[in-house]
Amino acid sequence: MEFTGSKRLSQLGSAIFSEVADWKREVMNQGVDVIDLGIGSPDLPPSERIIDAITEAVRNPAHYGYPTSEGSLAFREAVARWYQFRFGVELNPDNEILTLMGSQDGLAHLALSLCDPGDIAIVPDPGYPIYSASLVLAGVEPYLLPLRAVNNFLPQLDDIPVDVAAKAKFILLNYPSNPLSAVADRAFFEHLIAYAKKHELLVVHDLAYSEMAFDGFKPISILEIEGAKEVAVEFHSLSKSFNMAGCRIAFLTGNAAAVRALRTLKSNIDYGVFGAIQAAGIAALEEDMEHDHSVAGVYERRRNVFISALADAGWIIPPPKATMFIWAPIPKGWTSRQISREMLFRAGVVVIPGDAFGAEGEGFVRIALVQDEARLLEAARRIGDWLRTVE
């Protein structure tokens, strides 16, 4: 007897990611030294203080019982102090903060906690794949909001049909953006909050890359906007900012009712984050408040080195203001998938086709700055040598 997965499984994720993984295995099996600039997993370790904190905490017998599903009060209080320090936003640790096993955990379950099957949610195109996948899991209908270069990858909110805005439960956006590396200013967030209040719409903002901005730009929290907590929640993660991707710790902040809904769902499906990981999270946030322990400088240098080297090779890419990614417009005559495959097979460099993030991503590739500067220079050299053979 053969068992098959649910129909929902066939709608999850992008087949392109699996396809790229297959390409990579094929190339590596040929003995090629592959430079992987595909997945945005930090290549650097956490600070010594974070490692020391988790080392000490795993020896504490008290951490081996079930943790609370909402996260320890100590961690939530640390988050509240950090939000006040970083954004000037006051949060109540009791009802405006929820600890998560990574922001993807929260993003994957939010629609289940807020929506009923058949509801509508507005998500960006291009967008991080879990945004749409979470709607599939919840039986929610997506309205895909196009993000285009002509508008600096900002949504044109007034172009959303009135009936969609009236029916939608929430709108999800992400600035600084993965995959687009786009940023938004205070005026945009003010307009977004006003729009949400007008349409009685929850705003879900993914702020995972707030600490990875360049050229003096300082991303804000949407919760800085007056009245935002009436209509908005914000996800944040320690994965990228503190090189803790494998630790799986993040948090949701903002509107108490929405936080409570996700907390109720999570209390029924898991037991929360391992206490030792929460202790490491506290150490990360405290270190940042004491010493401004930012990774932004590392990625700014990588960005500069890589984009300059590609420009020397003839591929001109606008430098992003934030994130660990480059959203690169591809030369004419290629599709995103074609150029990504050829770049891997001919140059040994992995990038992700833009259409992996939605139909609007066609014409771009996403490049992750997750190698040191020497490897990035080598990747740029290889790409340049290959491009010259196809001109």
N, C-alpha and C positions, 0 to 999 in steps of 0.2 A: 504494500500500500504506500502510495506517495503522498506526502503532506507538503502543501505549499503555503507560503506566507500570505498574509492578508492583502487585500487590494490596496490598503493604505501604504504598505511597504513599497509597492511598485511606484508610488508617487513621491517617495522620500528621496531627498538628496539629489545630487547631480551625477549622472553616469560619467560625466567628463572627468571627475576626480578619480574614479576607478580606472578609466581609460588611461589617464596620465600615469597612474601607478603601474599599470601594465607596460606602458612604454618604457618607464624607468627600469623596470626589471629586465626587459629585453635588452636595453642598451648596456646595463651593468653586466649582464651575462656574456656580453661580447668583450668584457674586460676594460670598458671605458671608465675613466675617472669622471664620474658625474658630479657636477656642482648643483646642488638642490636649492633652488630659490623659489620653491613652490609653496610649501606649508609655512604659515607664520608662527613657528615654534621658536622661542628665543634660544640662541645658541650659547648664552652666557649663564653662569650659575647665580643663585641668590648671593647676597652679601654674607660675609662671615657672621655678622650678628644674627641674621635670619637662620643660618645653618646651626649656629650655636643654640639658638632658642628652640629649634625643633629637636636637636639632639638631646637637650636637657629634658624637654617635655615628653619624649617617648619613653624616658625612664621613670616617669611619674605614674604609678599604678592607678591614680585617680582618673586617668584619661582612657581607661580600657572598659568602662561601662558605656552604655548607650549615651551619646551626646543629646542635647535637646535639639529638636528639629529647627527651632528658630535661631540657633547659635548661642554661644555663651554670652552672658551679659557683659563680660569683660571685653570680648571682641566687639560687640555692638557699641559699647561705650568708646572704644578706640576709634571705630568708624566715625562716630559722632564728633569726636575731637578733631579727627583729620578733616572731615568736611568743613568744620568751622575754620580750621587753619588754612585749608587750601582754597575754599570757595566762599567763606564767610556765611555759610548756610547752617542754620541751627536745626538739628534733628533730635527727635525723641527716641532714644534707644529702645524704649518699650514697645512702640507701635509704628515707628516710621523706618525701621531697619530690619532686614531679614538676611541672615547668612545663607549662602548658597554654595553648592559644590561646583563652582565655576559659573560664569555668567551664562554659558550655554545651557546649563541645567535650568536656570530660571527662565531663560528665553524659551526653552522647549516646552515648559509647563505653564507659562503665563496664560496662553489662550484657553487652556483647559480649565483654568481657575476663574476666568472672567467671562467666557463666552459659552453659548449653547450652539449645538449643531445648526448650521444654516445662517448663523450670524456672519457679518462682514467685518474684516479688519483691513486696514490700509498699510501696505508694506512697500518698501522701496525696490525699484528695479533699475540698476543692479543692487543686490543686497546680499548680506551674509546668508548662506543657505538655510540656516536654522530658522530664520524669520518666516519663510514660507513653509518649511517642513513642519513647524509647530502648528500651523493652521490645518495642515493635513491631518495631524494627529487628533485635533480637536473637532474636525468636521466643519471648520470655518472657511468661508469663501474669501479668497484674497482679492483685494483691488490693488493692482500693481501700479505704483506711482512712479512714472518715468523720471530718472535723474540723468540729465544730459549736460555735456560740456558747455553748450551755448549758454546755459544758466548756472555755470560754475558748480554743476551737480547738486544744486539746491532744488527742492520740489516747488512747483508752481501751485501752491495750495488753492488758489482761486480757480484753477482749472479742474479741480475735483468736482464731479457732478454733484449737484445739491442733494439728490436722492441718496447717493453713496454716503456723503457726509452725515446725512440724517440717520442712516441705518447703521453705520459703522460703530463698533464698540471701542476700537482704539486705532491710533495711527502710530506706527513704529518708525523711528528714524535714528541715525547713528552718525554723530559728528564729534570729533574727527572720524572719518568713515573708513571702514573695511568693506569693500575693496578699493574704494575710490580715492582714498587719501584726501578727500575734500574736507573743508572746514566751514563752520558757520559762525556768524558774529552775534552779538547781543541783540541787534535789531531783528535778525531773523527769528531768534527764539521768542522775542516779545510778540512778533506777528503770529508765531505758531501758538503761543499760549492764548492770545486773543481769539484766534481761529477755533481752538479747542473749546473755549468757553462758549463761543457763539453756537457751536454745533453740539455741545454737551458730549464731548469726545475726550476719552483718556489719551494722553500723550505718553508713549513709552520711549524713553531715550536711552540708547546704549552708549555709555561713555567710557568704554574699555581703554581708549587710547588718549585720555586726557593728559597723561604725563609724557607723551611722546610727540612734542611739538617743537618746531624749529624757528630760527630767525627772529627770536624774541616773541613769537606768538604764544599766547597763554589761553588755551581753551577754557570756556566757562562751563559751569553746571547749569542745566536748565532750571534747577531749583533756585538759582540766584534771582530769577525773574519774579517780580512781585505777583503774588497770588498763584504761583506755579503749583504749589502743593495741593491746591484745590482740584487740579486736573492732570497732574503729571507724576510719573515715577521714573526712576533712573537706575539703570544697572551699572555696576562698576566691578572691576576685576583686578586682582593682584597678579594675574598671569603675566602680562606683558610689562607692566610698570616696574615689577619687582623680580622678574625672572622666576616666577613661581608657577609656571604653567602646569607642571606635573603635580603640584600640590592640590589643585582643584579647590580654590576658595575665592569667593566673590560675594557680592551683596546687592540687594535691592533697597532703594531708599525712596522716600516721598510719600505720596498720598496714602494715608493710613488704611483706608478701606481696601484699596488695591493690594497693599502689602499684606493685609490680613487675609485676603482671598487666596493669595499664593501660599501664605504660611499654613492655612487650613489644608490646602491640597497636599503640600509637602509633608505635613504631619501624618498624613495617611499613607504615604508611599515610601518614606525613608526616615532615617534617624539622624540626619544632619552630618556635619563635618567633624571628622576626627579631632579631638581636643588638642592634640599636639600640633596639628596644622593651624588651628585657630591661634595657638600661642605664637607660632611663627608669623602669622598675619599681624598680630599685635606688634611684634618686634619690627616688622617691615614698616608699618604706619608710624610707629614712634620714631624709628630711625629717620624717616623722611621728614617728620616735623622738626627733629633736632638738627639734621645735617643736610636737608634738601638733597636726598639721595636719588637723583634723577638719572634715568638711562637715556634721556633725550640727546645728550651730547654725543653718545656713541652712535646713535642712528643718524644724527645730522651729519657727522663725519662720513659715515658709510654712504649716505645719500649723495653727498658732494663728490666723493671719489668716484662712485659708480656712474652717476649721470654725466660727469665730466668726461670719463673714459668712453662712454657710449657716444657722446657728442663728437669726440675725436674720431670715432669710427663712422660718423655720419648719421647716427640715430639720435635725433633731437627730441628730448622728453622734458616737459615742464616739471620743474622740481616741486615736489609736494611740500606743504607746510607742516605736515604731521603724519603720524603712524610709522609703522615699520615696512610699509608697502610703497611701491611705485605703480601707478595706474598708467600704463604706457600705451599711447596710440600707436598702432602698428602701420608699417608702410603699406601703401596702396597695392592692391593686387592679391592680397592675402585674406584669408579668414583667420579668426583668432585660433581656431583649432589647427589649421594647417601650419601656421607659423610656429605655434608651440611645439607641434610634433617635429617639424624640421629643425628647430633650434635644439631640441634634445638629441635627435639622431645625428645631426651634422656638427653640432657644437658641444654636445654633452652638458647642456644647461637646462634645468627644469624651470619652467614658468607655468602659470595657470591660465588657460584661455579665458577671456573675459566673459564669454557666454556661459561659463560655469556658474555665474552669479545672476543670470537672467538674460533675457533677449536683448536688453539695452546694453549689455556688456560686449556685444559683437563689435569688432574693430579695435579691441584693446586686449592687453595681457596684464596680469597682475604679477609683479616681481617682489618677492620678499627679501628684505635686507638681513638675512639670517646667517650670513657668513662673515668672516673677518675681512678687513680691507684688502688683504693680499688675494684672497679667493675671489672677492668681487672684481678686482682688477683683472684677474685671470679670466673670469666669466665674461667681462666686457671685451677682453682681447679676443676670446674665442668667437663671441657673437659678431664682432667687427670683421674678423677674418672670414666667417661664413657669409655675412651680408655682402661682402665684396665679391664673392663668387657667384652671387645670384643677381647682381645688378646688371 
